[in-house]
Amino acid sequence: MAVRQKAVATLMRALRKETSKPHNQQRLPSLRRAFSLYDQVNLIDNVPEDQLRFQGYTDEGFTVNGVSYEGGVLCVGNLITSWSPKKFSDITVDSLSMFQIVRPIPEIFILGCGRNIQLVNPELRRFIRSTGMKLEALDSRNASSTYNILNEEGRIVAAALLPYGVTS
């Protein structure tokens, strides 16, 4: 029980530090570090250099492996590319059509909706299911953190993320 309380206290300190930073560039907290059973073990330090890792976000884009990307991004495994939708309503089957040919098929597809979680269009939801992926729609901050964790675990994961500043 003491280990759990210590982990929660560590997480709360990390979140307090995050909220004190200016809103224009916020770093993503590492939940793996906060919930580690042993304080001396930091799994994040052992992430391979070629593995994608979201390090921060702004209202306009993301920082991934030290590189700033403006606008939306599309990630599959350890590959990243710019993504054209500018707002949530621009996300269509066509904007995700690459998943008809990607192999191996990611087991989870994370959709970063911007600042707030949005309801996913039933047609889009059917398309994602038809590819064999499971859909997880989150705000972009949590979507990028979830991507980091799943990718670090070696899971085959994909993400399409709108910038955090997108509100519709």
BELBEL-V630159 format. One record per residue. N is the residue number from 1. RES is the residue in three letters. SS is DSSP state (H for helix, E for strand, L for the rest). OMEGA is omega in degrees with one decimal (999 if undefined). D_FIRST is the distance of its C-alpha to the first C-alpha in Angstrom with 1 decimal. Layout:
BEGIN
N,RES,SS,OMEGA,D_FIRST + N,RES,SS,OMEGA,D_FIRST
END
This chain:
BEGIN
1,MET,L,-179.6,0.0 + 2,ALA,H,178.7,3.8 + 3,VAL,H,179.2,5.4 + 4,ARG,H,179.3,5.2 + 5,GLN,H,178.7,6.4 + 6,LYS,H,178.9,8.7 + 7,ALA,H,178.7,10.0 + 8,VAL,H,178.3,10.8 + 9,ALA,H,178.0,12.5 + 10,THR,H,178.1,14.3 + 11,LEU,H,-179.3,15.5 + 12,MET,H,177.6,16.7 + 13,ARG,H,179.7,18.6 + 14,ALA,H,180.0,20.2 + 15,LEU,H,177.0,21.2 + 16,ARG,H,177.8,22.7 + 17,LYS,H,-179.2,24.7 + 18,GLU,H,-177.0,25.9 + 19,THR,H,179.0,27.2 + 20,SER,L,178.9,29.1 + 21,LYS,L,176.9,31.2 + 22,PRO,L,-174.2,34.5 + 23,HIS,L,-174.6,34.6 + 24,ASN,L,175.5,37.3 + 25,GLN,L,179.6,35.0 + 26,GLN,E,177.5,31.3 + 27,ARG,E,178.9,29.1 + 28,LEU,L,179.0,26.5 + 29,PRO,L,178.4,22.9 + 30,SER,L,178.7,21.2 + 31,LEU,H,178.8,18.2 + 32,ARG,H,-179.5,18.0 + 33,ARG,H,-176.6,17.5 + 34,ALA,H,-176.5,14.9 + 35,PHE,L,176.4,12.7 + 36,SER,L,179.3,13.6 + 37,LEU,L,-177.6,11.2 + 38,TYR,L,-177.4,13.6 + 39,ASP,L,-177.0,15.1 + 40,GLN,L,-179.5,18.4 + 41,VAL,L,176.6,18.9 + 42,ASN,L,-176.2,20.7 + 43,LEU,H,-177.1,22.0 + 44,ILE,H,-179.7,24.2 + 45,ASP,H,-176.4,26.5 + 46,ASN,H,179.2,27.4 + 47,VAL,L,179.2,28.9 + 48,PRO,L,-177.4,32.6 + 49,GLU,L,-177.3,35.2 + 50,ASP,L,-179.9,36.9 + 51,GLN,L,178.9,33.9 + 52,LEU,L,178.1,33.9 + 53,ARG,L,173.9,31.3 + 54,PHE,E,-177.6,31.4 + 55,GLN,E,-178.9,30.9 + 56,GLY,E,179.7,31.9 + 57,TYR,E,172.2,33.9 + 58,THR,L,175.8,36.5 + 59,ASP,L,-176.1,38.4 + 60,GLU,L,-176.6,41.0 + 61,GLY,E,-172.6,39.2 + 62,PHE,E,170.0,36.6 + 63,THR,E,-178.0,36.1 + 64,VAL,E,-179.6,35.5 + 65,ASN,L,176.5,35.6 + 66,GLY,L,-179.3,37.3 + 67,VAL,E,178.5,40.0 + 68,SER,E,176.9,40.4 + 69,TYR,E,177.4,41.4 + 70,GLU,E,-179.0,43.1 + 71,GLY,L,-178.0,42.9 + 72,GLY,E,177.3,41.1 + 73,VAL,E,177.4,40.0 + 74,LEU,E,-176.8,39.8 + 75,CYS,E,171.9,37.7 + 76,VAL,E,-176.7,37.7 + 77,GLY,L,-179.8,35.7 + 78,ASN,L,176.5,36.6 + 79,LEU,E,-179.3,39.8 + 80,ILE,E,176.1,40.2 + 81,THR,E,174.4,43.2 + 82,SER,E,-176.6,44.2 + 83,TRP,E,-168.5,44.2 + 84,SER,L,-177.2,46.9 + 85,PRO,L,-179.2,45.5 + 86,LYS,L,178.5,45.4 + 87,LYS,L,-173.4,43.9 + 88,PHE,H,-178.6,42.0 + 89,SER,H,177.2,45.2 + 90,ASP,H,-178.5,46.7 + 91,ILE,L,-178.1,44.2 + 92,THR,L,174.7,46.4 + 93,VAL,L,179.6,46.8 + 94,ASP,H,-178.7,49.2 + 95,SER,H,178.8,46.7 + 96,LEU,H,-173.5,44.3 + 97,SER,H,179.2,47.2 + 98,MET,H,-178.7,46.2 + 99,PHE,H,173.1,43.5 + 100,GLN,H,-176.0,46.4 + 101,ILE,L,-178.5,47.2 + 102,VAL,L,175.1,44.0 + 103,ARG,L,-2.9,43.1 + 104,PRO,L,-178.4,40.6 + 105,ILE,L,176.0,39.4 + 106,PRO,L,179.0,36.0 + 107,GLU,L,-178.4,33.5 + 108,ILE,E,175.0,32.1 + 109,PHE,E,-179.4,34.2 + 110,ILE,E,179.1,32.4 + 111,LEU,E,177.3,34.7 + 112,GLY,E,-170.3,34.0 + 113,CYS,L,-174.5,35.8 + 114,GLY,L,-176.2,36.0 + 115,ARG,L,-175.7,34.4 + 116,ASN,L,175.0,33.7 + 117,ILE,L,-180.0,33.0 + 118,GLN,L,173.3,36.3 + 119,LEU,L,-177.6,37.5 + 120,VAL,L,177.7,38.9 + 121,ASN,L,-178.7,42.5 + 122,PRO,H,178.6,42.9 + 123,GLU,H,178.4,45.4 + 124,LEU,H,177.7,43.1 + 125,ARG,H,178.0,40.2 + 126,ARG,H,179.6,42.7 + 127,PHE,H,-178.6,43.8 + 128,ILE,H,177.6,40.3 + 129,ARG,H,-178.0,39.6 + 130,SER,H,178.1,43.1 + 131,THR,L,-178.7,42.1 + 132,GLY,L,-179.6,39.2 + 133,MET,L,172.2,36.5 + 134,LYS,E,-176.7,33.6 + 135,LEU,E,172.9,33.7 + 136,GLU,E,178.9,30.8 + 137,ALA,E,-177.2,32.2 + 138,LEU,E,168.8,30.2 + 139,ASP,L,-171.2,31.1 + 140,SER,H,178.2,32.2 + 141,ARG,H,179.7,29.4 + 142,ASN,H,178.1,26.7 + 143,ALA,H,-179.6,29.2 + 144,SER,H,176.7,29.7 + 145,SER,H,178.9,25.9 + 146,THR,H,176.9,25.6 + 147,TYR,H,179.6,28.7 + 148,ASN,H,-176.4,27.2 + 149,ILE,H,-178.7,24.1 + 150,LEU,H,179.3,26.2 + 151,ASN,H,177.7,29.0 + 152,GLU,H,178.9,26.7 + 153,GLU,L,-179.9,25.5 + 154,GLY,L,178.8,29.2 + 155,ARG,L,176.3,29.7 + 156,ILE,L,-172.1,33.1 + 157,VAL,E,175.5,32.6 + 158,ALA,E,178.5,35.1 + 159,ALA,E,171.4,34.9 + 160,ALA,E,-171.4,37.6 + 161,LEU,E,169.8,36.6 + 162,LEU,L,177.7,38.6 + 163,PRO,L,-175.9,38.2 + 164,TYR,L,-179.3,35.7 + 165,GLY,L,179.9,38.6 + 166,VAL,L,-176.7,40.0 + 167,THR,L,-179.3,39.6 + 168,SER,L,999,41.9
END
